[in-house]
Each structure stands twice: as structure tokens, then as C-alpha cells.
């Protein structure tokens, strides 16, 4: 799968009562597709997938597939800290609508680098789809070291990419420098999209893209055309709103932004709580300045 460009880590909308808001899914998908995104990622951490039942996951996937109408490729998030359970989920999930699997590094257990390697080895051996490794140490507690990922990418041909969200450009640059040539490196931090692109990343899996795919795509086009001054200007215009998206956690911020744009309610599921009124006001003000 070609992962170049804008991938969107899609949210799961909820009603004010906390039920999945299936009626809002078509408009969210439409905003992403008409905004010229390149693919959609379902059931990632931004989707609050750990707080969804198996039936809810299946129904959300069905609703997105119907709304998408084969316009954009779909990627599914299947990951966790129980390797056997991840393997079972891959084997029992209908993967027909999807082009690849995004699998987060094991969290909470804090495995060694060898443990991370063996985890992805098990997944790779059973996956019928290409795999995107997801490195997000702020959530998992463990960083995937460059040597570990290079080893994985060399040993398993269905590992095709890494979503790099360590937040450290030096780490991202080491991956870009040392990974095999067939590997696609993807920015996992909206605030680092432009630096990552200029360093050699193929694109991003974005949270902001749920609401504002157009300026992100425009920034990508500026980079492709060598219009770096314009790219940096747009990058800095977006930084304020990007920082607010994560001020009270993710997807708390993006859902507040989506509500301000009338796509869905800002409701999240416990243990997350909805954005404070103060944050909502700051997001609305930043939105005015970024558009």
C-alpha cells in the first residue's frame, strides 16, 4: 500500500449520552474524503477503540465502509499488550475492506526490545495484510529503538511502514537514515508533519485531519512544489490549534474542534472527560485564526 500523503486517524463520534453516534459518521467521512485525504485509519487510539465493544467496532467499520463507498483506502488498527489476543483479533476480524493493519507497540507491560521484536514477529507471521508499526512511547511507555525496527523491517517483508510518534526528531531522523529503502516512514505527530516531510517521511497519520484536512494537504503540495516559505507559513498557522488539540488529551481536543465545526458532539468515554469550556473557547479562537 502506498501511504504517501494524508492519512486520517478517524474519531468515533458519540451522542451526549455516550452511545456511538452512527448518524454523524457519514459527514465526518465526507469531510475527510472531500478534503483530499489519501486514506482513513479506523480503530486507532484516536477512535477510543479500547472503549468500544466488539459489536460497536463492527458497526462503526460497517458505517465507515458504507459512507466511504470505496473512495479512499482503509487501514485498521489492531494492537495491544497481549500478543496472543492481537493475533486472535487479526485472525477473526473480517479484513476484506482494509489495505493494511496499524499495530501499536505493546503498552503498560514495558517489554524489552527483544520482547517488542518477538511481539511483531508473531503478528507478522499471521497477518494477511501489510503491517504499519506504531511507535508512540508517550502512550506505551517503551520506545521502539531504531535497531529493533530495522531488524523487523529486514526480517519481515509484510512490515512496510512505521508511524513514528516519539516526538523526537532525532529519533525520527535515525529511522529515516537507517531503515531499508522499501520502508515508508509516517509522521504520527501533527506538530512535526512539516519537519518530518522535509526529512524524508512520506506523509502523516493525522488527528487534525478529521476536522481540517484541506490545509494539511495544501502544505504537502507546497512541499512537493518546492514552495517551502508557503509551507512553513501554513505550518506555523496550524501550530496553535494543534497544541490545543492535545492540551487535555486525545481525542478530547479534536472532538471539541469537531463540535465547533458542527460535525459531532465533543463527548468522549471514561476515563476521558469532555473538553473544558475554557479549552473549547481557546479552540474556537484558534480556529478563527487558522482558517
C-alpha positions as CSV (number, residue, x, y, z in Angstrom):
1,X,0.0,0.0,0.0
2,X,1.2,3.5,-0.9
3,X,1.0,5.5,2.3
4,X,2.1,8.8,0.8
5,X,0.2,11.9,1.8
6,X,-2.5,12.4,4.4
7,X,-3.9,9.5,6.4
8,X,-6.6,10.5,9.0
9,X,-6.9,8.8,12.4
10,X,-10.7,8.9,12.5
11,X,-12.5,9.6,15.7
12,X,-15.6,7.6,16.9
13,X,-18.4,10.1,17.5
14,X,-20.7,9.7,20.5
15,X,-24.0,11.2,21.5
16,X,-24.3,13.3,24.6
17,X,-25.5,10.1,26.4
18,X,-22.3,8.3,25.3
19,X,-23.7,6.0,22.7
20,X,-21.9,5.7,19.3
21,X,-23.4,8.4,17.0
22,X,-23.7,6.5,13.8
23,X,-25.6,9.3,12.1
24,X,-22.6,11.6,12.3
25,X,-20.2,9.2,10.7
26,X,-21.1,9.9,7.0
27,X,-20.5,13.7,7.4
28,X,-17.1,13.0,9.1
29,X,-16.1,10.6,6.3
30,X,-17.3,13.1,3.7
31,X,-15.2,15.9,5.2
32,X,-12.1,13.7,5.1
33,X,-12.7,12.5,1.5
34,X,-13.6,15.8,0.0
35,X,-10.7,17.3,1.9
36,X,-8.5,15.2,-0.4
37,X,-7.1,12.9,2.3
38,X,-5.3,9.8,0.9
39,X,-6.6,7.2,3.3
40,X,-8.5,6.7,6.6
41,X,-7.3,4.8,9.7
42,X,-10.0,3.2,11.7
43,X,-9.9,1.8,15.3
44,X,-6.7,3.6,16.3
45,X,-6.2,5.2,19.7
46,X,-7.9,8.4,18.4
47,X,-11.0,6.2,17.8
48,X,-11.1,5.3,21.5
49,X,-11.1,1.7,20.3
50,X,-10.2,0.4,23.8
51,X,-13.6,1.7,25.0
52,X,-15.6,0.1,22.2
53,X,-17.3,-3.3,22.3
54,X,-16.7,-5.8,19.6
55,X,-20.2,-5.2,18.2
56,X,-19.6,-1.4,18.2
57,X,-16.4,-1.8,16.4
58,X,-18.0,-3.9,13.7
59,X,-20.9,-1.4,13.3
60,X,-18.6,1.6,13.1
61,X,-16.5,-0.2,10.5
62,X,-19.7,-1.0,8.5
63,X,-20.9,2.6,8.7
64,X,-17.5,4.0,7.5
65,X,-17.3,1.5,4.7
66,X,-20.8,2.4,3.5
67,X,-20.0,6.2,3.8
68,X,-16.6,5.8,2.1
69,X,-18.0,4.0,-1.0
70,X,-14.5,2.7,-1.9
71,X,-13.3,6.3,-2.4
72,X,-10.3,6.0,0.0
73,X,-8.2,3.1,1.1
74,X,-8.9,2.0,4.7
75,X,-6.4,0.9,7.4
76,X,-7.5,-0.8,10.6
77,X,-5.8,-0.5,13.9
78,X,-5.3,-3.9,15.7
79,X,-2.8,-3.8,18.5
80,X,-2.4,-4.3,22.2
81,X,-0.3,-5.6,25.1
82,X,-1.5,-9.2,24.9
83,X,0.3,-10.7,21.8
84,X,-2.0,-13.8,21.7
85,X,-5.1,-11.6,21.8
86,X,-3.8,-9.4,19.0
87,X,-3.0,-12.5,16.9
88,X,-6.5,-13.8,17.6
89,X,-8.1,-10.5,16.6
90,X,-6.3,-10.4,13.3
91,X,-7.4,-14.0,12.6
92,X,-11.0,-13.4,13.5
93,X,-11.6,-9.9,12.0
94,X,-13.1,-9.5,8.6
95,X,-10.2,-7.7,6.9
96,X,-11.8,-7.5,3.5
97,X,-12.4,-3.7,3.5
98,X,-8.8,-2.9,4.5
99,X,-5.4,-2.5,2.8
100,X,-3.2,-2.6,5.9
101,X,-3.0,-3.0,9.6
102,X,-1.7,-0.4,12.0
103,X,-0.4,-2.1,15.2
104,X,0.7,-0.1,18.2
105,X,3.7,-1.3,20.2
106,X,2.7,-3.1,23.4
107,X,1.8,-0.8,26.2
108,X,1.9,-1.0,30.0
109,X,4.0,-4.2,30.1
110,X,7.1,-2.3,29.1
111,X,8.7,-5.1,27.1
112,X,12.4,-5.2,26.3
113,X,13.5,-4.5,22.7
114,X,13.6,-8.3,22.2
115,X,10.1,-8.6,23.5
116,X,8.9,-5.9,21.0
117,X,10.6,-7.8,18.2
118,X,9.0,-11.1,19.2
119,X,5.6,-9.4,19.5
120,X,5.7,-8.1,15.9
121,X,7.2,-11.4,14.7
122,X,4.1,-13.2,15.9
123,X,1.8,-10.6,14.3
124,X,3.7,-10.6,11.0
125,X,3.6,-14.4,10.7
126,X,-0.2,-14.4,10.9
127,X,-1.2,-11.1,9.2
128,X,-2.6,-11.4,5.6
129,X,-2.2,-7.7,5.2
130,X,0.8,-5.3,5.2
131,X,1.7,-4.0,8.7
132,X,2.4,-0.5,9.9
133,X,4.4,-0.5,13.1
134,X,3.2,2.3,15.5
135,X,5.8,3.8,17.8
136,X,4.2,6.1,20.4
137,X,6.2,5.9,23.7
138,X,4.2,8.6,25.4
139,X,1.3,6.2,25.4
140,X,3.1,2.8,25.6
141,X,5.9,3.6,28.0
142,X,8.5,2.0,25.7
143,X,10.3,3.4,22.7
144,X,10.9,1.2,19.6
145,X,14.6,1.6,19.1
146,X,16.0,2.2,15.6
147,X,17.9,-1.1,15.6
148,X,14.8,-3.0,16.6
149,X,12.7,-1.5,13.8
150,X,15.4,-2.0,11.2
151,X,15.6,-5.7,12.3
152,X,11.9,-6.1,12.0
153,X,11.8,-4.4,8.6
154,X,14.6,-6.5,7.3
155,X,13.2,-9.8,8.6
156,X,9.5,-9.5,7.7
157,X,8.6,-8.3,4.2
158,X,5.0,-7.5,5.2
159,X,6.2,-4.8,7.6
160,X,6.0,-1.9,5.2
161,X,6.0,1.3,7.3
162,X,6.3,2.9,10.7
163,X,4.1,5.5,12.2
164,X,6.7,7.5,14.2
165,X,5.2,9.4,17.1
166,X,8.1,9.6,19.6
167,X,8.0,13.4,19.3
168,X,11.8,13.4,18.9
169,X,13.1,14.5,15.6
170,X,16.5,13.0,16.2
171,X,14.9,9.6,16.7
172,X,12.7,10.0,13.6
173,X,15.8,11.1,11.6
174,X,17.7,8.0,12.7
175,X,14.9,5.8,11.5
176,X,14.8,7.6,8.2
177,X,18.5,7.3,7.8
178,X,18.8,3.6,8.7
179,X,15.6,1.9,7.7
180,X,15.5,-0.3,4.5
181,X,14.6,1.6,1.3
182,X,11.2,0.0,0.9
183,X,10.0,1.2,4.3
184,X,7.7,4.2,4.4
185,X,8.1,6.5,7.4
186,X,4.9,8.3,8.5
187,X,4.7,11.3,10.9
188,X,2.5,10.5,13.9
189,X,2.7,14.0,15.4
190,X,0.7,16.8,13.7
191,X,3.1,19.4,15.1
192,X,6.0,17.6,13.3
193,X,4.4,17.0,10.0
194,X,6.4,19.5,8.1
195,X,9.8,18.7,9.6
196,X,9.1,15.0,9.1
197,X,8.2,15.6,5.4
198,X,11.3,17.6,4.8
199,X,13.4,14.9,6.5
200,X,12.0,12.3,4.2
201,X,8.8,11.0,5.6
202,X,6.1,10.1,3.0
203,X,3.2,11.7,4.9
204,X,1.3,11.7,8.2
205,X,-1.5,9.9,10.0
206,X,-3.2,12.9,11.4
207,X,-5.6,13.7,14.2
208,X,-6.2,17.3,12.9
209,X,-7.2,15.8,9.5
210,X,-10.6,14.8,11.0
211,X,-11.5,18.5,11.0
212,X,-9.1,20.3,8.8
213,X,-7.7,18.0,6.0
214,X,-7.5,20.8,3.4
215,X,-4.7,22.9,4.9
216,X,-2.6,19.8,5.6
217,X,-3.0,18.6,2.0
218,X,-2.1,22.1,0.9
219,X,1.0,22.1,3.0
220,X,2.0,18.8,1.4
221,X,1.5,20.3,-2.1
222,X,3.7,23.2,-1.2
223,X,6.5,20.9,-0.2
224,X,6.1,18.9,-3.4
225,X,6.3,22.1,-5.4
226,X,9.3,23.4,-3.5
227,X,7.3,26.3,-2.0
228,X,8.9,26.0,1.4
229,X,8.2,29.5,2.6
230,X,4.4,28.9,2.0
231,X,4.7,25.5,3.6
232,X,6.3,27.0,6.8
233,X,3.8,29.8,6.9
234,X,0.9,27.3,6.9
235,X,2.7,25.0,9.3
236,X,3.0,27.9,11.9
237,X,-0.6,28.9,11.3
238,X,-1.7,25.5,12.4
239,X,0.6,25.0,15.4
240,X,-1.6,26.9,17.9
241,X,-4.7,24.8,17.2
242,X,-2.6,21.6,17.1
243,X,-1.2,22.2,20.5
244,X,-4.7,22.9,21.9
245,X,-5.9,19.5,20.5
246,X,-3.6,17.7,23.0
247,X,-3.9,20.1,25.9
248,X,-6.5,17.9,27.7
249,X,-5.7,14.7,25.9
250,X,-6.6,13.0,22.7
251,X,-9.3,12.7,21.3
252,X,-10.7,15.3,23.8
253,X,-9.3,18.2,21.8
254,X,-10.2,17.1,18.3
255,X,-13.7,16.2,19.4
256,X,-14.1,19.8,20.8
257,X,-12.9,21.1,17.4
258,X,-15.3,18.8,15.6
259,X,-18.2,20.1,17.7
260,X,-17.3,23.7,17.0
261,X,-17.5,22.8,13.3
262,X,-20.9,21.0,13.8
263,X,-19.7,17.5,12.8
264,X,-20.5,15.8,16.1
265,X,-20.6,16.3,19.9
266,X,-17.5,16.6,21.9
267,X,-18.4,13.6,24.0
268,X,-15.7,11.1,24.9
269,X,-15.9,7.9,27.1
270,X,-14.5,7.5,30.5
271,X,-11.7,7.5,31.7
272,X,-11.5,10.5,29.4
273,X,-13.7,13.5,30.0
274,X,-15.0,16.1,27.6
275,X,-13.1,19.3,26.9
276,X,-13.5,22.1,29.4
277,X,-15.3,25.3,28.4
278,X,-12.0,27.1,28.6
279,X,-10.4,24.8,26.1
280,X,-13.4,25.0,23.8
281,X,-13.2,28.8,23.8
282,X,-9.5,28.7,23.0
283,X,-10.1,26.2,20.2
284,X,-12.8,28.4,18.7
285,X,-10.5,31.4,18.8
286,X,-7.6,29.4,17.3
287,X,-9.9,28.1,14.6
288,X,-10.7,31.7,13.5
289,X,-7.0,32.5,13.2
290,X,-6.1,29.3,11.3
291,X,-8.7,29.5,8.6
